[in-house]
Amino acid sequence: MAEDRLTFKEMCAKFDVTPRTLRYYEYIELLEPDREGRARFYGPRESARMKLIMRGRKFGFSLEDIRQWLLIYEHEGNEAQMRAWVEMADGQLLELADQRVQLDEAIDELQKLRDETAKTIGLE
């Protein structure tokens, strides 16, 4: 069983997070490592949760959304969690599409301004 567990340092390295980040995830109860004295050990459950947390962050979900989503599994099971995931993903896809439109508009505007300025000073 000990070979399935990661130390604090190993967990940070595996998920490429800072010690501060890992401690914060514990503080807000996203992770609950086993404690032996001052040492923390992360089993398969915590590694799986961390993988989901990192994926959620990559997709732009807030930590509170992720925490609530993880709680669904504990209280209602896998199917309820998957249904919630679909609903959350639908909302986030709309948000990301809106951000894409805003980003495309900003890029276009910046490109036009850059080109006008370059033309003014003869750098075309």
C-alpha positions as CSV (number, residue, x, y, z in Angstrom):
1,M,0.0,0.0,0.0
2,A,2.8,2.4,0.8
3,E,4.0,2.1,-2.8
4,D,0.7,3.5,-4.0
5,R,1.2,6.6,-1.9
6,L,3.1,9.8,-2.9
7,T,4.9,12.1,-0.6
8,F,4.1,15.8,-0.6
9,K,7.2,16.5,-2.8
10,E,6.3,13.7,-5.2
11,M,2.8,15.0,-5.5
12,C,4.1,18.5,-6.4
13,A,6.4,17.1,-9.0
14,K,3.9,14.7,-10.5
15,F,1.3,17.5,-11.1
16,D,3.8,20.3,-11.6
17,V,2.4,22.5,-8.8
18,T,4.0,24.5,-6.1
19,P,3.9,23.4,-2.5
20,R,1.8,26.5,-1.8
21,T,-0.8,25.4,-4.4
22,L,-0.9,21.9,-2.9
23,R,-1.3,23.2,0.6
24,Y,-4.1,25.6,-0.6
25,Y,-6.0,22.7,-2.2
26,E,-5.8,20.9,1.1
27,Y,-6.9,24.0,3.0
28,I,-10.1,24.4,0.8
29,E,-10.7,20.7,1.2
30,L,-10.2,19.6,-2.4
31,L,-7.6,17.1,-1.1
32,E,-7.3,15.1,2.1
33,P,-3.9,13.4,2.4
34,D,-3.1,10.8,5.0
35,R,-1.0,12.4,7.7
36,E,1.7,10.7,9.7
37,G,3.1,13.2,12.1
38,R,4.0,16.2,9.9
39,A,4.3,14.1,6.8
40,R,1.5,14.0,4.2
41,F,0.9,11.0,1.9
42,Y,-1.4,11.0,-1.1
43,G,-3.0,7.8,-2.2
44,P,-4.8,6.8,-5.5
45,R,-7.9,8.7,-4.5
46,E,-6.0,12.0,-4.0
47,S,-4.1,11.5,-7.2
48,A,-7.3,11.0,-9.1
49,R,-8.9,14.0,-7.5
50,M,-5.8,16.1,-8.3
51,K,-5.9,15.0,-12.0
52,L,-9.6,16.1,-12.1
53,I,-8.7,19.4,-10.4
54,M,-5.9,20.1,-12.9
55,R,-8.1,19.2,-15.8
56,G,-10.9,21.5,-14.5
57,R,-8.5,24.4,-14.0
58,K,-7.2,23.9,-17.6
59,F,-10.8,24.3,-18.9
60,G,-11.3,27.4,-16.8
61,F,-13.5,26.1,-14.0
62,S,-13.3,27.9,-10.7
63,L,-11.9,25.9,-7.7
64,E,-15.3,26.3,-6.0
65,D,-17.1,24.7,-9.1
66,I,-14.6,21.9,-9.0
67,R,-15.1,21.4,-5.3
68,Q,-18.8,21.3,-5.7
69,W,-18.5,18.8,-8.6
70,L,-16.3,16.5,-6.6
71,L,-18.8,16.6,-3.7
72,I,-21.5,15.3,-6.0
73,Y,-19.6,12.1,-6.4
74,E,-19.3,11.6,-2.7
75,H,-23.0,12.3,-2.0
76,E,-24.8,11.2,-5.1
77,G,-22.5,8.9,-7.0
78,N,-20.9,8.6,-10.4
79,E,-23.9,9.1,-12.7
80,A,-25.0,12.3,-10.9
81,Q,-21.5,13.6,-11.1
82,M,-21.4,12.8,-14.9
83,R,-24.7,14.6,-15.4
84,A,-23.4,17.6,-13.5
85,W,-20.2,17.5,-15.6
86,V,-22.2,17.7,-18.9
87,E,-24.1,20.7,-17.5
88,M,-20.9,22.4,-16.3
89,A,-19.2,21.7,-19.6
90,D,-22.0,23.1,-21.6
91,G,-21.8,26.4,-19.6
92,Q,-18.1,26.5,-19.9
93,L,-18.1,25.9,-23.6
94,L,-20.4,28.9,-24.0
95,E,-18.1,31.0,-21.9
96,L,-15.0,29.9,-23.8
97,A,-16.8,30.7,-27.2
98,D,-17.6,34.2,-25.9
99,Q,-14.0,34.7,-24.8
100,R,-12.8,33.5,-28.3
101,V,-15.0,36.1,-30.0
102,Q,-13.6,38.8,-27.7
103,L,-10.1,37.7,-28.3
104,D,-10.5,37.6,-32.1
105,E,-11.9,41.1,-31.9
106,A,-9.0,42.3,-29.8
107,I,-6.5,40.7,-32.2
108,D,-8.2,42.3,-35.3
109,E,-8.2,45.7,-33.6
110,L,-4.6,45.5,-32.5
111,Q,-3.5,44.3,-36.0
112,K,-5.3,47.2,-37.7
113,L,-3.8,49.7,-35.3
114,R,-0.3,48.2,-35.7
115,D,-0.6,48.3,-39.5
116,E,-1.8,51.9,-39.5
117,T,1.0,52.9,-37.2
118,A,3.6,51.0,-39.3
119,K,2.3,52.7,-42.4
120,T,2.4,56.1,-40.8
121,I,6.1,55.7,-40.0
122,G,7.0,53.9,-43.2
123,L,7.5,50.4,-41.8
124,E,4.8,48.7,-43.8
